[in-house]
Amino acid sequence: MNTIESNFCKIGLALHITHTKVQLHRQLDKVLSAHGIGVSELMVLHALHTAQGALSRIALADMLSLSASAITKLLAPMEKIGLVDKAKDAHDARLSLVLLTDAGTRVYQEALVTARAELDYYFARLTSEELALLARLLEKI
């Protein structure tokens, strides 16, 4: 395969991955709306749940590949409805921390069940071996 063909193949692959991501995001947003959240909010709840404690807004933004302003805009409605809470760092008052509330934990656990069921349906055409291979390949990018 020459360089032009290789680059065209890579562009096609990148566009296909992007299209698939958009489709998956839309479908998950649709089913997660039953819990009052979307994929972005689920990602925040998942990061906080996984951290098992408070995260700085900067760390959370970095984990989710978001800008500081984007994470602030995403967290504001989540704080308003009680899914997350904010606090100041005990050692550095300049740092704003984000905490998962009990309500946030409950919504996260319920939404996770819904997301898993949708993902089981979405990936049903792939074997477990193909899913593992896909995960390994995507990690390499």
N, C-alpha and C positions, 0 to 999 in steps of 0.2 A: 504494500500500500504506500503510495507516495504521500508527500507532506500535505498537498491540497486535499486529497481524499481523507487523510487522517484528521486534518483540521475540520473538514466538513462533518465527519463522523462525530467528532467531539462536540461540535456545535449542536448537531442533531440530538446527541445524548443529553447535553445540558438543557436543551429546550424540553426534551421529554421528561427529564427529572423535575424541572420547574413546573411543567403542566401537571404531572402526577402529584406534586406537593400541593399545588393550588386545589386540585380536586379533593385530596384527602383533607386539607384544611377546611374547605367548605362543608364537606360531609360531617366532619367532627364538630364544627361550629353548629351545624343544624341539630345534631343529636344532643350536644351539650347545652343547648339553649333551654332544655327542660330543667336544667339545674341553675339557670340564670347566669351562666358563664359561657365563654368560648374557649378556643384552643389557647389563646394568649394567656387568659386567666388560669387555665389548667396548668400551663407551664410554670407560672408563678407559684401556684399552690404546690406543685410537684417539687420545685426547687426548695421551697421553704420546708416542706415535709421531709425531704431527703436530708436537708441540713440539720434537722432536729434541733432547731434553735433559731435565733435571730440572724439575719444577714443584713449587711449594709446595702443601701440602695445601689451603690456603685458595684458591689460584688454581684448583686442580683442582676443588674443590667449587663455586666460582663458575662455571666453564666448564660443569659438568654440572648446574647448578641444584640442588645438594644442600646440606644443612646441614653444618657442621663435624663434628657427631657422625655423620651418615649416611656421610660420606666415610671417616671413621675405621673405622666398622663394615664398610664395603665393602672397604677396603684390607687389613684385618687378615688375612682368609683368603687374599687374593692374595699377601701377603708370605709367609705360612706355606708356600704351595706354590711359591714362587719366581718368580712372574710379575713382581713389582715388588720394589723394595728401597727402604729409606729412608736418608736421609743428612741431616746438618746442613749448613746454609748456611755457607759459608766466611766470609762477611762478617757474618752475624747468627745466632749459635748458637741463638736462640729459634725460628728458622724450621726446620720439618721439611720436607725435600724428598722427593719421590717420583721414583724412577727406573725405567725399563723395563729388565728384565734380558734376557739373551740368550734365556732360556726364554720370557719374556713376548713378545719379538719373534717367536719361532717360533710360539707359540700364536696371536698376533694375525694373522700372515700366513695361517696355516691356517684360522682361524676366518673371516677375511675372504673367503676363497674360498667357504666354506660359506654365509655370509651373502649374498654376491652372488648365488649360485645360487638361494637361496630368494627373494630380492627380485626376481630376474628372473621367477620363477614367480608371485610375489605380484602384481606389477605388469604381467603379461603382457597384460591386457585394455586397457591404456592405450598409446596411441601415444607416440613420443618427444616429439612436440609437446605432448600432453596432460600428460605428466610434467613437462616444462619449465614449462608454465602452472601446474600444481599447486604446483611448487616456488616459483615467483614469488608466487603467492597466499599460500602459507603464510608466506613471508618477510615479507609485509606485515602479518601479524597480530601 
